[in-house]
Amino acid sequence: MTKAILPRIGGIAAAIALTVSMAACAGGQSVADACKLVKTTDSKISESNSDIANSMSKLTEGEKVDFAAALDPVSKALKDTQSKITNDKVKPQYDKMVAGFESVKKSLAGIDMSVFAGLADLKNLDMSDPASMQKIEELRKKSEAAQAEFSKVQKDLETSQKDMTGAVSEINKVCNAG
C-alpha cells in the first residue's frame, strides 16, 4: 500500500526536475542574455537527475535517503543563476521557479522512510509466532502514519510543481518572444 505512493512521489520529483530543466531557455540581463544565462543551468540539472533517480532506487530498497541533499546541486545551480538575472521580464518568474523548487526541497527533507526497512523484514516473519504478529501490527501503524505523511508531501509537491510549471511557461513565453 505504501509502496504505491513511492512511484507517485518519484514521478513528481522527476517531473519537477524536468520542469526546472525546461526553464533552460530563459534567464539574464537583456531578454536574450537572460535566456542564455538560464540555459547554462541545464547541464547541471541534467547531471542531478541521475542522483535523484538513484535516491528513489535506494528508497524502494528500504535505505535511508536524504532527498534534500540529492536536490542540493540543482538548488545551487538555480540560485547561482538567480543571482545573475536582473532582466525585469525574466527575473520575477525565475524567482517564482526557484521558490517553488526550494519548497519541493523543504517538503522532501522531512520524509521518514524508515517504515520501508521494516517492510522488507515481513518475508522473514513466522506468522504463527505472537511476537511476529505484534511486529506486523507495529509496521501496519507505521505504514498508516507514513501514508498520511506521503499524502501531505505529495499534495505539497503537486502545488509546487504547478507553481514552477507556470513560472517556466512564462519564462518560455518571454524567451520565445525575443
VEXRO-938879 format. One line per 8 residues: number of its first residue (from 1); for each residue x negated, y, z of N, C-alpha, C. Coordinates in Angstrom, 1 decimal. Each point is the difference from the previous one (the first is absolute). Example, Ala and Ser with C-alpha at 12.3 -4.5 7.8 and 13.67 -1.06 7.14 Angstrom:
BEGIN
1 = -13.2/-5.7/7.8/0.9/1.2/0.0/-0.9/1.2/0.0 ~ 0.4/1.1/-0.7/-0.9/1.1/0.0/0.8/1.1/0.8
end
This chain:
BEGIN
1 = -0.8/-1.2/0.0/0.8/1.2/0.0/-0.9/1.3/0.0 ~ -1.0/0.0/0.9/-0.9/1.2/0.0/-0.9/0.0/-1.2 ~ -0.4/-1.1/-0.5/-0.8/0.0/-1.2/0.7/0.6/-1.2 ~ 1.3/0.0/0.0/0.7/0.6/-1.1/-0.2/1.5/-0.1 ~ -0.3/0.6/1.2/-0.2/1.5/0.0/-1.4/0.3/-0.5 ~ -1.0/-0.9/0.2/-1.3/0.3/-0.5/-0.1/0.4/-1.4 ~ 0.6/-0.8/-1.0/-0.1/0.4/-1.4/0.6/1.4/-0.2 ~ 1.0/0.3/0.7/0.6/1.4/-0.2/-0.9/1.0/0.5
9 = -0.6/-0.1/1.2/-1.0/0.9/0.5/-1.2/0.1/-0.9 ~ -0.5/-1.2/-0.4/-1.1/0.0/-1.0/0.3/0.7/-1.3 ~ 1.2/-0.3/-0.5/0.5/0.6/-1.2/0.1/1.5/0.1 ~ 0.5/0.5/1.1/0.1/1.4/0.2/-1.4/0.6/0.1 ~ -0.9/-0.6/0.8/-1.4/0.5/0.1/-0.6/0.1/-1.4 ~ 0.1/-1.1/-0.8/-0.5/0.0/-1.3/0.6/1.1/-0.9 ~ 1.3/0.2/0.1/0.7/1.0/-0.8/-0.5/1.4/0.5 ~ -0.2/0.2/1.2/-0.5/1.3/0.5/-1.4/0.2/-0.5
17 = -0.8/-1.0/0.0/-1.4/0.2/-0.6/0.1/0.3/-1.4 ~ 0.9/-0.6/-0.8/0.2/0.2/-1.4/0.5/1.4/-0.2 ~ 1.0/0.4/0.9/0.6/1.4/-0.2/-1.1/1.0/0.2 ~ -0.9/-0.2/1.0/-1.1/1.0/0.2/-0.9/-0.1/-1.2 ~ -0.3/-1.1/-0.5/-0.8/-0.2/-1.2/0.5/0.7/-1.2 ~ 1.4/0.0/-0.1/0.6/0.6/-1.2/-0.2/1.5/0.1 ~ -0.3/0.6/1.1/-0.2/1.4/0.1/-1.2/0.5/-0.6 ~ -0.8/-1.0/-0.6/-1.3/0.3/-0.6/0.1/1.0/-1.2
25 = 1.1/0.4/-0.4/0.1/0.9/-1.1/0.1/1.5/0.6 ~ -0.1/0.1/1.3/0.2/1.3/0.6/-1.2/0.5/0.7 ~ 0.0/1.3/0.5/-0.9/0.6/1.0/-1.0/1.1/-0.4 ~ -0.3/1.2/0.6/-1.0/0.9/-0.3/0.3/1.5/0.1 ~ -0.8/0.9/-0.7/0.1/1.4/0.1/1.0/0.5/-1.1 ~ -0.5/0.0/-1.2/1.0/0.2/-1.1/0.8/-1.3/-0.1 ~ 1.1/0.0/-0.6/0.8/-1.3/-0.1/-0.9/-1.1/-0.6 ~ -0.7/0.4/-1.1/-0.9/-1.0/-0.6/-1.1/-0.5/0.9
33 = -0.6/0.9/0.7/-1.1/-0.4/1.0/0.6/-0.8/1.1 ~ 1.2/0.4/0.5/0.7/-0.7/1.0/0.3/-1.5/-0.4 ~ 0.4/-0.2/-1.2/0.3/-1.3/-0.5/-1.3/-0.8/-0.1 ~ -1.0/0.6/-0.4/-1.3/-0.7/-0.1/-0.5/-0.4/1.4 ~ 0.1/0.9/0.9/-0.5/-0.3/1.4/0.8/-1.1/0.6 ~ 1.3/-0.1/-0.1/0.7/-1.1/0.6/-0.3/-1.3/-0.7 ~ -0.3/0.1/-1.3/-0.3/-1.3/-0.7/-1.3/-0.6/0.5 ~ -0.9/0.7/0.6/-1.2/-0.5/0.5/0.3/-0.9/1.2
41 = 1.1/0.1/0.7/0.3/-0.9/1.1/0.5/-1.3/-0.4 ~ 0.4/-0.2/-1.3/0.6/-1.2/-0.5/-0.9/-1.3/0.3 ~ -1.3/0.1/-0.4/-0.9/-1.1/0.2/-0.1/-0.4/1.5 ~ -0.1/1.0/0.8/-0.2/-0.3/1.5/1.3/-0.7/0.5 ~ 1.1/0.4/-0.5/1.3/-0.6/0.4/0.1/-1.4/-0.6 ~ -0.4/-0.2/-1.2/0.1/-1.3/-0.6/-0.9/-1.0/0.7 ~ -1.2/0.4/0.5/-0.9/-0.8/0.7/0.6/-0.5/1.3 ~ 0.8/0.9/0.6/0.6/-0.3/1.3/1.2/-1.0/-0.1
49 = 0.6/-0.1/-1.2/1.1/-0.9/-0.2/-0.3/-1.4/0.3 ~ -1.3/-0.4/-0.3/-0.4/-1.4/0.3/-0.2/-0.2/1.5 ~ -0.4/1.0/0.7/-0.1/0.0/1.5/1.4/-0.2/0.6 ~ 0.9/0.7/-0.5/1.4/-0.1/0.5/0.6/-1.4/-0.3 ~ -0.3/-0.5/-1.2/0.5/-1.4/-0.3/-0.7/-1.0/0.9 ~ -1.3/0.2/0.3/-0.6/-1.0/0.9/0.6/0.1/1.4 ~ 0.3/1.2/0.4/0.7/0.1/1.3/1.3/-0.7/0.1 ~ 0.8/0.1/-1.1/1.2/-0.7/0.0/-0.2/-1.5/0.0
57 = -1.0/-0.5/-0.7/-0.3/-1.4/0.0/-0.4/-0.5/1.4 ~ -0.8/0.8/0.7/-0.4/-0.4/1.3/1.2/0.0/1.0 ~ 0.9/0.9/-0.2/1.2/0.1/0.8/0.8/-1.2/-0.1 ~ 0.2/-0.5/-1.2/0.9/-1.2/-0.2/-0.7/-1.2/0.6 ~ -1.3/0.0/0.2/-0.7/-1.1/0.7/0.0/0.2/1.5 ~ 0.6/1.0/0.5/0.1/0.2/1.4/-1.2/0.8/0.6 ~ -0.8/0.5/-0.8/-1.2/0.8/0.5/0.5/1.4/0.4 ~ -0.7/0.6/0.9/0.3/1.4/0.4/-0.5/0.9/-1.1
65 = 0.8/0.9/-0.4/-0.3/0.9/-1.1/0.1/1.5/0.4 ~ -1.0/0.8/-0.3/0.1/1.4/0.3/0.3/0.7/-1.3 ~ 1.3/0.2/-0.2/0.4/0.6/-1.3/-0.5/1.5/-0.1 ~ 0.0/0.7/1.1/-0.5/1.4/-0.1/-1.4/0.0/-0.5 ~ -0.8/-0.9/0.5/-1.4/-0.1/-0.5/-0.1/-0.3/-1.4 ~ 0.9/-0.9/-0.5/0.0/-0.4/-1.4/0.4/1.1/-0.9 ~ 0.8/0.9/0.6/0.4/1.2/-0.8/-0.9/1.2/0.1 ~ -1.0/-0.1/0.9/-0.9/1.2/0.2/-0.7/0.5/-1.2
73 = -0.5/-0.9/-0.9/-0.7/0.5/-1.2/1.0/0.8/-0.9 ~ 1.2/-0.4/-0.1/1.0/0.7/-0.8/0.3/1.4/0.6 ~ 0.2/-0.1/1.3/0.2/1.3/0.8/-1.1/1.0/-0.2 ~ -1.2/-0.5/0.1/-1.2/0.8/-0.1/-0.1/0.6/-1.4 ~ 0.3/-0.8/-1.0/-0.1/0.5/-1.4/1.1/1.1/-0.2 ~ 1.2/-0.3/0.5/1.1/1.0/-0.2/-0.3/1.3/0.7 ~ -0.5/-0.1/1.3/-0.3/1.2/0.7/-1.2/0.8/-0.6 ~ -1.0/-0.7/-0.5/-1.1/0.7/-0.6/0.5/0.8/-1.2
81 = 0.9/-0.6/-0.8/0.5/0.7/-1.2/0.9/1.1/0.5 ~ 0.8/-0.3/1.0/0.9/1.0/0.5/-0.7/1.3/0.4 ~ -1.1/-0.1/0.6/-0.8/1.1/0.5/-0.5/0.9/-1.2 ~ -0.1/-0.6/-1.2/-0.5/0.7/-1.1/1.1/0.6/-0.9 ~ 1.2/-0.4/0.2/1.1/0.5/-0.8/0.6/1.3/0.5 ~ 0.0/1.0/-0.9/0.5/1.3/0.4/1.1/0.5/-0.9 ~ 0.2/-0.7/-1.1/1.0/0.4/-1.0/1.4/0.0/0.6 ~ 0.8/1.2/-0.1/1.3/0.1/0.6/1.0/-0.9/-0.5
89 = -0.1/-0.5/-1.2/1.0/-0.9/-0.6/-0.3/-1.5/0.5 ~ -1.2/-0.3/0.2/-0.4/-1.4/0.3/-0.1/-0.2/1.6 ~ -0.6/0.9/0.7/-0.3/-0.1/1.4/1.2/-0.4/0.8 ~ 1.1/0.7/-0.1/1.2/-0.4/0.9/0.4/-1.4/-0.1 ~ 0.0/-0.5/-1.3/0.5/-1.4/-0.2/-1.1/-1.0/0.4 ~ -1.2/0.4/-0.2/-1.1/-0.9/0.4/-0.1/-0.1/1.5 ~ 0.3/1.1/0.7/0.0/0.0/1.5/1.1/-0.9/0.5 ~ 1.2/0.0/-0.7/1.1/-0.9/0.4/-0.4/-1.4/-0.2
97 = -0.7/-0.3/-1.1/-0.4/-1.4/-0.3/-1.0/-0.5/1.1 ~ -0.9/0.9/0.4/-1.0/-0.4/1.0/0.7/-0.2/1.3 ~ 1.0/0.9/0.4/0.7/-0.2/1.2/0.8/-1.3/0.0 ~ 0.6/-0.3/-1.1/0.7/-1.3/-0.1/-0.9/-1.2/0.2 ~ -1.2/0.1/-0.6/-1.0/-1.1/0.2/-0.4/-0.1/1.4 ~ -0.2/1.1/0.7/-0.4/0.0/1.4/1.1/-0.6/0.9 ~ 1.2/0.3/-0.4/1.2/-0.6/0.7/0.0/-1.5/-0.2 ~ -0.4/-0.5/-1.2/-0.1/-1.4/-0.2/-1.0/-0.6/0.9
105 = -1.2/0.6/0.1/-1.1/-0.5/0.8/0.5/-0.1/1.5 ~ 0.6/1.1/0.4/0.5/0.0/1.4/1.0/-1.1/0.3 ~ 0.9/-0.2/-1.0/1.0/-1.1/0.2/-0.6/-1.4/0.1 ~ -1.0/-0.2/-0.8/-0.7/-1.3/-0.1/-0.9/-0.2/1.2 ~ -0.5/1.1/0.6/-1.0/-0.2/1.0/0.5/-0.7/1.3 ~ 1.3/0.1/0.2/0.6/-0.5/1.3/0.5/-1.4/-0.1 ~ -0.1/-0.6/-1.2/0.7/-1.4/-0.2/-0.8/-1.0/0.8 ~ 0.7/-0.8/0.8/-0.5/-1.1/0.8/0.3/-1.3/-0.8
113 = -1.0/-0.6/-0.6/0.2/-1.2/-0.8/-0.4/-1.3/0.8 ~ -0.2/0.1/1.3/-0.4/-1.2/0.7/0.9/-1.1/0.0 ~ 1.3/0.3/-0.3/1.0/-1.1/-0.1/-0.4/-1.0/-1.1 ~ -0.6/0.4/-1.0/-0.4/-0.9/-1.1/-1.0/-1.1/0.4 ~ -0.9/0.4/0.9/-1.0/-1.0/0.5/0.8/-1.1/0.7 ~ 1.0/0.3/0.8/0.8/-1.0/0.7/0.8/-0.8/-0.9 ~ 0.5/0.5/-1.1/0.8/-0.7/-0.9/-0.8/-1.1/-0.7 ~ -1.3/0.2/-0.2/-0.9/-1.0/-0.6/-0.1/-1.2/0.9
121 = 0.1/0.2/1.3/-0.1/-1.1/1.0/1.3/-0.9/0.1 ~ 1.1/0.4/-0.6/1.2/-0.7/0.1/-0.1/-1.5/-0.5 ~ -0.8/-0.1/-1.1/-0.1/-1.4/-0.6/-0.7/-1.0/0.9 ~ -0.7/0.5/1.0/-0.7/-0.9/1.0/0.7/-0.3/1.2 ~ 1.2/0.6/0.2/0.8/-0.2/1.2/0.7/-1.4/0.0 ~ 0.1/-0.6/1.2/0.8/-1.2/0.2/1.4/0.4/0.4 ~ 0.9/-0.2/-0.8/1.4/0.5/0.2/0.7/-0.7/1.2 ~ -0.6/-1.1/0.4/0.6/-0.8/1.2/-0.6/0.6/1.3
129 = -1.0/0.8/-0.1/-0.6/0.6/1.2/0.7/1.3/0.4 ~ 0.5/0.0/1.3/0.7/1.3/0.4/-0.9/1.2/0.0 ~ -1.3/-0.1/0.2/-0.9/1.1/-0.1/0.0/0.5/-1.5 ~ 0.1/-0.9/-0.9/0.0/0.4/-1.4/1.3/0.8/-0.3 ~ 1.1/-0.5/0.6/1.3/0.7/-0.3/-0.1/1.4/0.6 ~ -0.7/0.2/1.2/-0.2/1.3/0.6/-0.8/0.9/-0.9 ~ -1.0/-0.6/-0.6/-0.9/0.8/-0.9/0.8/0.4/-1.3 ~ 0.9/-0.8/-0.5/0.8/0.3/-1.1/0.9/1.2/0.3
137 = 0.6/-0.1/1.2/0.9/1.1/0.5/-0.7/1.3/0.1 ~ -1.3/0.0/0.5/-0.8/1.2/0.1/-0.3/0.5/-1.4 ~ -0.3/-0.8/-0.9/-0.3/0.4/-1.4/1.2/0.6/-0.6 ~ 1.2/-0.6/0.2/1.2/0.5/-0.5/0.3/1.4/0.4 ~ -0.2/0.3/1.3/0.2/1.3/0.6/-1.0/1.0/-0.6 ~ -1.3/-0.4/-0.1/-1.0/0.8/-0.6/0.4/0.3/-1.5 ~ 0.4/-1.0/-0.7/0.4/0.1/-1.4/1.1/1.0/-0.2 ~ 1.0/0.0/0.9/1.1/0.9/-0.1/-0.4/1.4/0.3
145 = -0.9/0.2/1.0/-0.5/1.3/0.2/-0.9/0.5/-1.1 ~ -0.8/-0.9/-0.6/-0.8/0.4/-1.2/0.9/0.4/-1.2 ~ 1.0/-0.8/-0.2/0.9/0.3/-1.1/0.6/1.4/0.2 ~ 0.4/0.4/1.2/0.6/1.3/0.2/-1.0/1.1/-0.3 ~ -1.3/-0.3/0.5/-1.1/1.0/-0.3/-0.2/0.1/-1.5 ~ -0.1/-1.1/-0.7/-0.2/0.0/-1.4/1.1/0.7/-0.8 ~ 1.2/-0.1/0.5/1.1/0.6/-0.7/-0.1/1.5/0.2 ~ -0.4/0.5/1.1/-0.2/1.4/0.2/-1.2/0.5/-0.8
153 = -1.1/-0.7/0.0/-1.2/0.4/-0.8/0.4/0.0/-1.5 ~ 0.8/-1.0/-0.4/0.4/-0.1/-1.4/0.8/1.3/-0.4 ~ 0.9/0.4/0.9/0.8/1.2/-0.3/-0.9/1.2/-0.1 ~ -0.9/0.1/0.9/-1.0/1.2/0.0/-0.8/0.0/-1.3 ~ -0.4/-1.2/-0.4/-0.8/-0.1/-1.2/0.8/0.3/-1.2 ~ 1.2/-0.4/-0.1/0.9/0.3/-1.1/0.2/1.5/-0.1 ~ 0.2/0.7/1.1/0.2/1.4/0.0/-1.3/0.7/-0.4 ~ -1.1/-0.4/0.5/-1.3/0.6/-0.4/-0.2/-0.2/-1.5
161 = 0.3/-1.2/-0.5/-0.3/-0.3/-1.4/0.9/0.9/-0.9 ~ 1.3/0.2/0.4/0.9/0.8/-0.7/-0.6/1.5/-0.1 ~ -0.4/0.5/1.2/-0.6/1.3/0.0/-1.2/0.1/-0.9 ~ -0.9/-1.0/0.1/-1.2/0.0/-0.8/0.3/-0.1/-1.5 ~ 0.9/-0.8/-0.3/0.4/-0.2/-1.4/0.6/1.3/-0.6 ~ 0.8/0.7/0.8/0.5/1.3/-0.4/-1.1/1.0/-0.3 ~ -1.0/0.1/1.0/-1.2/0.9/-0.2/-0.8/-0.4/-1.2 ~ -0.2/-1.3/-0.2/-0.8/-0.4/-1.2/0.7/0.4/-1.3
169 = 1.3/-0.2/0.0/0.8/0.4/-1.2/-0.1/1.5/-0.3 ~ 0.0/0.8/1.1/-0.1/1.4/-0.2/-1.5/0.4/-0.5 ~ -1.0/-0.7/0.6/-1.3/0.3/-0.5/-0.2/-0.4/-1.5 ~ 0.6/-1.2/-0.3/0.0/-0.4/-1.4/0.6/1.0/-1.0 ~ 1.2/0.6/0.4/0.7/1.0/-0.8/-0.9/1.2/-0.2 ~ -0.7/0.4/1.1/-0.9/1.2/-0.1/-1.1/-0.3/-0.9 ~ -0.6/-1.2/0.2/-1.2/-0.3/-0.9/0.4/-0.3/-1.4 ~ 1.1/-0.6/-0.2/0.4/-0.3/-1.4/0.4/1.3/-0.8
177 = 0.5/1.0/0.8/0.4/1.3/-0.6/-1.2/0.8/-0.4 ~ -1.2/-0.4/0.6/-1.2/0.7/-0.3/-0.2/1.2/0.8
end
